[in-house]
Amino acid sequence: MTHHRLPCVLAVVLALSGTLAQAENADKSKPMNIEADSLRYDDARQVSVFTGKVVITKGSIVIRGQQVEVRQDAQGNQFGIVTASSTEPAFFRQKREGVDEYIEGEAQTIEYDSKADTVRFVQKAQLRRFRGATLADQISGATIVYDNTKDLFTVDGGVRQGSVGSGRVRAMLTPKPDGTAPSTPGANLRPTTSLPGASQ
């Protein structure tokens, strides 16, 4: 990786009680319900491809896209690739554990991995946190990876040959209301040289 890319790649570490916390713990054990216009199932690959206004719910998780490819391993872990339509981005939403707050994001492609407990937003990516119905935080970049197990957000601005995006990471972070501020530090920003799951 060249040095000019480093300022455009940020790891956003968010403390549990600071800005973002773990997603709803019960979601992993909930069944995945899917609605779509059509379904193609590949028994050899154990892959289901849903097409046309796809809506997925799994506990508090809501996923929407034009096409969703779903695979499940022998241990019951579920993996999904959500593709946007020509007019609407792919969409992901999940409740935070124990509070009236939600994480939601959109991109041209969303990759969901229940085993690693990560969501990857690729191309024109945006991630938002709502307190109730009020927007609290918003982050945008070329690629965003949300690692729930580590409470880690990695945002890539996308400055490289053939990339799509402005090459800048943008964030709007709102402090917690008076009287509820945690004693732990807030968000820390530190450079990283690669995104989780990205090819080297």
N, C-alpha and C positions, 0 to 999 in steps of 0.2 A: 504493500500500500504506500502511495506517495504521501509526503508530508503535507501537501496542500489540502488533503482531504480531512486531516485530523480535526481542525476547528469545526468542521461541519458534522462531526459524529459525536453525539453526547449521550452519556448514560445518566438517566434521571433517577436517582435513588430516593424513594419516597418512604418516610418512616411510617410505621403502622398507625400511630395515632397522630401523625403529622398531617399529611395531605391525603394519602390514599392507603387503604388497608386491604386485607385479604378479601377475596371474593367469597360469595356465599358457599360455605363448606359443603352443604347438602347437595349442591348441584351435581357433583361428580357421580353420585349414586342414583340420580333420577333418570328415568327413561327418556330417550330422545324421540320426540314426536315430530313428524315431517309432513307437510302438505306441499304439493306441486302439481303442475299440469301433466307431467309424464315421469316415468321411472324406467331406467335400464339397469338390470342387475347382471353383473359378471360373476358367475359362481366360481370360476377358476381363480380369479384375483380377489374374490370376496369384497367386491366394490359395488356400491350402489350409486348411480348417477341420477339425481333429480333435476329436472329442467322446467323452467317456466314459473315465475312468481313463487319461488320456493320460500317457505316459512318454516323455521325449525324452532321448537321450544324444548328446553331441558332444564327443569326447575325454574330458576329466575333468568336463565339465559334465553335470549331471543336472537335468532340469526335470520337475515333475509338476503336473497340474491337471485339472480337469473338462473344460475346453475350451482348445485352443490354436489360435490363428490364425497361420499362418506365411506370410510373403511373402519372395521373393528377387528382388533387382534384377538388372540385366543384368551387373553386375560380380561377381555371386555372393555379395553381402552378404545376410545373413539377418536378418529382423526377426520377432519373435514377441510375441504378446499372450496371456498365460496367465491363465485365470480360475479362481477357486476353486470348489469345490462347496459345497453347503449345510452340510457337516460338516467339510470339510478345506480349509485354506488352500492357495493356490498355493505352490509350493516351487522354490527354485533353489539349486544347490550347485556349487562349482568349486574345484579345487586351486590353491594358490599355486605360483608358479614356484620350483623348486629346493629346496623344503622340505616336510616332512610336516605341512602346515597346509592347512586348508580354510576357505573362506568359504561360509556358507549363510544363506539368508534365506527369509522367507515373508510373504505379504500376501494381500489379497483379489484383487488384480490385479498381475501382474508383466509388465513390458515389457522385452524383450531386443532390443538393437540391436548387431549384430556389426560394423557399419561404424564407429559412434562408440565401440564397446567400452564400452557402458554398460548397466547393469541398473537399472530403476526399480521400486521396491516401493511400491504405492499402497494405502492404507487398512489399518489395523492392521498396520503394517509392523514386522518384526523382522529384524535382521542379526546373525549370530554368527560368531566366528572360533574354530576348534578347532586346538589343537596336538595332533596325533594324535587321540586320542579325548577329550581334555580341553578343556572349554570355557574359553577365555581371555578373550574380549571379547564384549560383547553391547550392542546399541543398539536402541532402539525409538522409534517416532514414528508420525505419521500417514502420512508419505511419506519414503522414503529413496531417494536416487539414488547409485549406486556407479559412479564414473567411473574405470575401470581405467587409462586412459592418463595421467591426472593424479594417480592415487592419492588421489582426493578423494571423501569421503562427505558428502553434504548431507542433513541430517535436519530435517524440518519437523514441529513439534508439532501443528499443525492448528488454531490458534485463529483462526477466521473463521466467518462466517455459513454455516450448513449443513454444517460440517465434522463428521467423525466422529473421536473421539479425546479424550483428556484435555487436550490443549493443552500437554502437557509432553513434552520430549525426555528420555529416560532412557538412561544409559550406564553400563556396568560395564567398566572397562579394567584389565587385569591386567599388571603389569610383567613383562618377560622374566626368566627364571630367572637367578640369580647366575652371573657369568662369561660371560654371553652378551649383556649389555646393550650396545647400540650406542653409538658416540661421537656420533651425530647426535641432535638433539633428538627428544623423543617427540611425542605428538599435540598439535596446537595447535587451539584453538577460536576461531573468529572469526565475527561476525554477517554474514549476507548477506541481501539483500532479495528474492531470488527463487531458485527451484529450477531447475536445468538442464532445459530442455524444457517448463517450465511456461508456460501462457498468461499473458500480461501483462494 
